[in-house]
Amino acid sequence: MPFATDSFDLIISNMVLEHVADLELTVREFDRVLKSGGVMRHHFPSRAVLREGHIGIPLAHRLPRGRLRTGYTRALRTIGLGTQRDLPPREWTRRSLDWVDRYCLYRPYREIARTFAAFEIQAREADYCRFRARAPLLRRMLSRGARVQTVLLRRLAFMALEMRRRQTPDASLQVRSRSARVHSHCACSPSSSETSGS
């Protein structure tokens, strides 16, 4: 990252980390640029999510590549599921699955926690649900059942994680290379121009 060490009090990513190939390098760079006492907030799906959110097809990211997944995805697209339905189902399925395979990495939570081992991780899904709820009654209802909200959001959409560096002498990842670079793919779903080949 083209930033000096200890540059930021707060780092936020929203639907980015599932597109990052080298998560360990990315975390080392987060650690380098985050100030002492700084906070990170990351929203991204793990492998536990049931619906592939970029193309809107349940389990498309978990089924093995091949004819079964292609037929399943095409069938659900044909009956009306899926996002950006501006192409015929066959072509939409081919391009959408190719995009997921090339640009999305759904990691198990255990692997994610291990990669962020230098940080204390707190689940913030319930906070996110309350923040997004507009009706006062719904907000009051969401003030209870944080564990249920966490499980549901992680299964249906994504994780909302807050992280702070662990306060131990060896907690820092000790990688302070200013020349380290982070390369990640775009964190957006395929646009119409991408799926239409223009």
N, C-alpha and C positions, 0 to 999 in steps of 0.2 A: 504494500500500500504506500502511496506517495505522501505519507504523513510522518511527522517526527514522533519519536518515542514519547509516551505520556501526553498525548494530544487531546484526548477526549474524556469527559466525565460520563458521557452516555453514548452507547452504541446501540442502534436499532436496526434490525433487518426484518423485513416482512415478505415472506414467501421467496426467500433467496437461497437458503442453505441446502435445500433439496436439489439445487442446480449446481452446487459446487463440487467439483471432482476431488480436489485435495482438501478435505475438511481439516486435516491436521495442520497444514500450512496456514489455512485461514484462521484457525483458532490461535496459532502462535502469533499471527499478526494482530488479532484482536488483543491478545495479552500484551503485546508490545506497545500498542497505541493507546490502550486504556490507562487512565490515570489511577493512582492508588486511591482506593475507595470508590472507584467508578462502578457503574452498573451497565449491564447489557440486557436488552429485551429482544428475544428472537421468536418469531412466529413462523413455523414451518411444519410440514407433515413428516411423520415417521413411517416406517413400513406398516405399522399397525392400522393406519387409516384405511377405511373400507372403500371409500369413493375416490377415484383418481380425479382430483379437482380441476386439473388443467383441461381435460377433455370431457369431464362429467360422466364417466362410465365407471360404475362400481367394479372394483377388483381388476380393472384393466392392467394395473401396474404389478399385480401379484400373480397373475396367471402366466405360465411359461409361454414364451414365444412359439408361434406355430398356428396351424389351421384352426384349432379349437378356440384360441383367444381371438383370432381374426373373425371367425364366424360369430362368436358370442358378441363381440363389440359391434359388428355390423348389424346384428339382429336388434340390439338395444338402440342403436342409432336409427334403424328403420322404424321402430315404434315410437320415436320421438325423444329419446334421451340424447345427451351429449350437448356440447357447447358449440357455438359458431357453425350452425348447420347450413352453410351456404354452398356445400358441394354434395353431389350424389353420394349415397351411403357407402358404396364401394370405395370411391376415391377418398372420401372423408376418413374412412377407417384406416386405409393404408397410410395416409399422411399423418393422421393423429397418432397412431401407434408408433410410427417411425419417430415422431417428435418426442414422445414420451421415452422411448428407448434411448434416444441420443442425448436428451437434455435433463432427464430426471433421475435422481438417485435416492431411493427410499431406504434409509438405514434403520436397523432395529434400534430401539431406545437404548439398549445396553451399550451398543457401540457409540451412540451419541454421548451418553453419560461418560464413557471411558475417554472419549476424545476431549471432553470439557472437564476432565478430572481436576484441573487446577482451580475450578470454580464451584462454588456452592450453587446448586440449581433449585429454584423454587417454582412450583406449578402456579401459573397465574391465569388458568383458563376461566375460573369462576369470576375473577376480576374483569376479564375480557367480556364475558357474557353479560355481566351487570352494566358495563360501559356501553355495550351495544343495545341494551334494552331501553326503549324509549318510554314505554308506559310505566308510570310510578308503581302500579300494582305488580307488574312483571318484575320490576327491580326488587321489590320487597320479597316476592316469591323466590327470586334468585339469591337472596341473602342467606338461604339455607341450602344444604345439599352440595357443597363445593366439590366433594369427591365424585358425585354423580356427574356434575357438569364437566369435570376434568376428563372423566372416562368418555363421556359422550362426544365432547369436542375433539378429543384425540382420535376417536374412531370415525367420526363423520367429517372432520375438516382438517384440523392441525393442532399442534401443541403451542402453548403460549408460555414461554420460559423466561424467568428472570434469573440473571446470574451475577454473582459478585465473586471476586477473587478470594480464595481461601486465605485466611490470615495465619499462615505458618511460614517459617523461614524458607522452606523448599517448595512453596506452593506455585510460585511463578514458573512458567515454562522455560525461563532463562534463555529465550531466543530473542535477541534484540537486533537482528540483522536488518539494517536499513535497506539493503538491496533485495530483501525477500519480496517477491511479487505474488499477488493472489490473482489467479485467473478463474473467472467463473462465467457461466453462461447466463444469458438474459433470463430474468426471473418472471417473464411474462408468458402467457399462453400463446400458442401460435396464432398470429393475426390472419385475417382473411388473405392478405397479400402473400404471406408465407405459405399458406395452405393452397393457394391457387397458383403458386409457382412464379409470380411476378416479382 
